[in-house]
């Protein structure tokens, strides 16, 4: 059965209008407790992660810059923002072994220099592992799990400012 050009245009127009309407309705409202400019500043920090054998962990060489950026913000909004951006997998300007690390890794680094949380196991002792601790080489799924863990910490208010 042949279809006229006008019928096709009309159908395409309807699909386009419905698509545009749906896109407009699906965008989440801005979160007032997230400082987008803070995330962008953290993304632009140039630093390097390197392994310290004496500490058995990676260390970031530009902590002063992270601390300065965070210190210029309201503490509660900064902490919430850094936890919310842990799953941001866009490349930052900070590196590990010559490769850019995810923005979420820099957010995590800044967060853990701002607040402290010690996860405990069912026996009340400090947990040996926790999804909230990540390495600079964290995968998207590890970043997502860390974000979830930190958001729970914020919800439960089981952290302290450094």
N, C-alpha and C positions, 0 to 999 in steps of 0.2 A: 504494500500500500504506500503510495508516494505521499511525502509530507512537504508542505509548502515552506518556503524560506521564512515567511511571516510567522508560521507556527513554531518553527525552530527558534527564531529570535525571541518570541514571546516566552517560550519555555526556558531559554537561557537567561532571560531577564528575570524571570521569577526565581530561578535557582540562585542567581547573583544577589537579588534583594534578600532572600531568605538567609543566604550565607553571610552577608554583611550584617544583617540584624542579629544573627546568632553570635557573630564575633564580638559585636558591641556589647551584648549581654553577658558574655562569658568572661570578660576581663575582670579580674578581682580588683576590689577597691584598694587604693594605696593603704599600706599598713603604717599608721602614725608612730608606731613604736620601732620602726626600722629606719635607720639613717642611710639612705642610698648613697649619699656623698661620702660617708665613712667607708663603705665597701669600695667605692671607686678609688679613694685615696689609698686604701690598703692594697688594692690591686696594683697600683703604680709604684709601690715601694720596691726599690732595687736592693736585693739582698741575696745571700747565699746560705744554704744549709750545708753543714759539713759534719762528719762523724767525729765524736770525741770518745776515744777508747776509755779514758779515765772515768767518763760518766755513763758509758754504754748507751749513748743516745745521740741523735742529731741535735745540733745547736744552730741557731740562726744568728748571723753576724751583724744584723742591723736592728737589734731590739730597741735601741734608743729612738729610732725613727717611728717604730710602731707605738711605743709608749707615748711619744710626743703627740702623735695623731689622735690616739685614744683619749689622752688627758684633756684635750680641748673639747670633749663632748660631755653631755650629761651621762653620768655613770650607768644608770639603769638602761637608758636607750642604747648606749654603746654596747653593753653586755648582751642585750637582746639582739641587737643587729649582728654582732659577731657570731652568736650562736645560730641565728637564722641563715647566715651566709656560709656556714661550714660545708654545705653540699654544693656550693658554686664551683663547677668544674672548669670554668673559663681559665685560660692561662694567665698567670700573674706576671709581674716583671721580676720575681724572685726565682732563683734557680737551685736545682739539686743535680749535681753531676752534669752540668751544662744544659739541662732541660728545664723549661719553665714549670713551676709547680702550680697547682690549681689555686685559684683565689681562696677557696675554702681552707686550704692549708695555712695560708697567711692569716685568715680570720681566726682559725683555731690557735695559731701561735700567739696572736694578739690577745685573744680571750684568756689563754692560760697564763699570760703575763699580767692579767688584770684581776682575775678571780682564781680561787682554789676550790677544788672539790675532791674529796677522797671517797671513792666508791667502796662500800663494804659488802662482804659476802653474807650469806645466811647465818654464819657463825659470829658475825659482828667484827671480824678481822678485816683489814684493808684487802680488797680484792686484788688478785695478782694480774688479772686482765679485765679490761672494761672497754666497751665499744666506743666510749668517749675519748679514748686515747688513740691518736693516729700518728702515722709517720708522714714525712713530707712526700713519700711515694704512694700515698693512699689512693685507692681506686674509687670510682664513683659510688660503689655500693658501701665501701668503708666510710666515705664522707657522709653518705646518707644516714648510716647507722650512728655515726658520731653526732650528727645534728640531732637526731631523735633522742639520743642519750643526754645531750646537753640541754635540750629544751625541757626534758623531764626534770633535770637538776634545777633549772630556773623556775619551773612550775612548783617544785617541792621546796624551793628556797633553801637548798642544802649546799650553799656555796658561801664563801666569804671573800671580800675584797682584799687584795694584797696591798 
